[in-house]
Amino acid sequence: MHPSDIFNSNDFPPLEPAADSRPSSRKCASSRERVPAKPAAPASPAFKSLCGAVGRLLARIAAECAAGTDNYDRVAEWFSKWLHSLGITVRFVRRQPNEYVGTNHYTGFCTRIADNVRSAFFIYEDVGTELVNRMRSAKCRQLYKPDMPCISDDDAGRLAEFIRAFLDSSQEMFTFDRFMAALSPVQ
């Protein structure tokens, strides 16, 4: 079973702005209305496959960072920009052990901005905490616009195959550097 098969759109926590109890000194326009959220579209097998492959890649790189062979900041910043260039946002939620993952972990909820297609992957908490914290930092936040270009299902399928082939081809260290070198001629 693919990790993203265990999640459906109802598993995604709702996005709610943080409540601020302090009175605001700014004057806000009261005529501003909230834009209703677009409902989640069903995830295609190609997008699910891409999210699973990205999860495997991030898990391996996070383990190397935890072992001290790579730098969390460099990895988090690059992945944030790369996923943004694909039109994909990832939100991490810390989870307790469940019937699918037997230990504490982070679920990475992926959303393709253009059509609100969603999927997910997980990273074990013991190796993923620092990477998740860095990817949540202000330095790695990206601005997403509804009309920005996003990866198509065909390209998502090809990229997922590329990532899987890359991961299966070698267990050597320095996965992040090798991945960037392998990805450069493809993009």
N, C-alpha and C positions, 0 to 999 in steps of 0.2 A: 504494500500500500504506500502510495506517495504521501509524504507529510502534508501536502496541501489538500489532499482528498479528505482529511479529517475535519477541515474547517468549512463552514459555509458562511454566507453573508450575515447570518444572524449572530455569528461568533465575534464579529467585529464590534468592539465597544463603541458607543456613540461618541462623536466628537462634540464636546461641549466646552465653551470658553470658560476659563477659570473665573470664579466669582470673586470680585474685589469689593470688600465691604467699605473701603475708604471712599469718601466723597470726592468726586472729580472736580478739579479746578478749571478744567477745559469745558467750553460750551460745545455741546454736540448737536448736530442737526437731528431733530426729532422725526423728520420726514423719512429717514432712512429705514427701509424695511429689510428684514432678513430674507436672503435668497433661500428658497427651500432646497434641501440636499437632493442630489440626484440619486435615485435608488440604484443599488448595486446591480450590475449586469452579470449574467452567468459567466464564470471564468472558462475560457477555452482550454483544451488540453495543452496547447502550446504555451499559454501564459502560465498555467500551473507548473509545467515542466521548467520554464525559465525561473520561476520563483524558487522551486526546489533546488535547481542547479546553483543559483546565487546563494541560497542557504548553505549548501554543502561547501561551496567555495569560501564563504565568509567563516564558516565553522573551522575549516582547516587553517585559514589565515589567522583567525583569532587564537587558535591553539599555538601557533608559532609565535604570535605576539606575546602570549602568556608565558611561553618558554624563554622569551627574551631575544629571539632572533629577528624580530621586526618591530617597527615603531607604530603604536596604536594611532597616533595623530595623523601620520602620513596615510595610513590605510583608511581611516574613517573619512578623512577629507576627500581622498580620491574616489571612494565608493559613493559618497554623497553626490559628488559632481557627476560621476558616471551614470548613476541611476537617474539623476535629474535630466541628463542629456537624453535618456531613453524615455522620459516622461513618466517615470515610476516614482512613487513616494513610498517610503517604508516607515512604519510606526511600530515601535517595540513595546510589548507589554510583558511584564514579569508574570510568570505562571507557576503554580504549584504542580507537583506530580499529578498526573491523571492517567486514564486508561491507555493512552497512546505513548506518552513520554513519562518514564518512571522516575524522573528526578526534576528538581527545580530547573526551569528553563525560561528563555525569552521567546515569545512568538513574534516574528516579524510579519506584520500585516502589510502586504504590497497592494497598491492601488495604481492602475493605469489611469492617468488623469483624463485623457480624452473621452473615455466611455465608462469610467467608473468600474471597470472590471477588477475584481479582487481575488487574491489568493494569499497563501501564507507559507511560512517555513519556521523552523525553530532552531535555536542555538542553545546548547547547554549553558547554564548559569556559571558553572565553575570556570569556563574559559571565555565566555562571552560578555561578562559584566563590564569590563573596561571598554571594550569595543562599542558596546551598546551605549554606554555613557558618553563616549566621545562622539558617536553619531548623533546623539541627542543635543549636543552642545550648540551654542549660538553660532560658532564658527562653521558648523556643517549644515545649518539650516538653509534651505533653498526656497525661492519664491516660485510657486507653481501658478500657472494661469490656465483657465479652462481650454483655451484655444491653442495651447502649445503643441508642437509635434510630438507624437508618441510612437513607440515601437509597434509595428503591426504584428498580427498573429504569426504570419509567415516568418518574419525576421526574428520573432521571439523563439519560434521552434528551432530555427537555425542556430541562434545564439545559445540556446539550451544544449543542443547537441555538441556545439563547440566546447562549452564549459565542461560537459560530462566527459568528452573525449580528452580534454586537457587534464582533468582530475584523475582519470583512469590511466593516463599514459605514464605517470610518474608519482612516486611518493617522496621525492627529494624535498629538502628544505628550501626556503626562500620562494615559496609558492607565489607570493604577491609579485615579486620582481619577474618571475618566469611568466606569470599570467599577463602582466602588462606588456612584456616583450612579445608574447604570442598573439596578443590582441591587436597590437599596433598595425601589422599588415592587413588584418581582417577588416578593421573599421575604415 
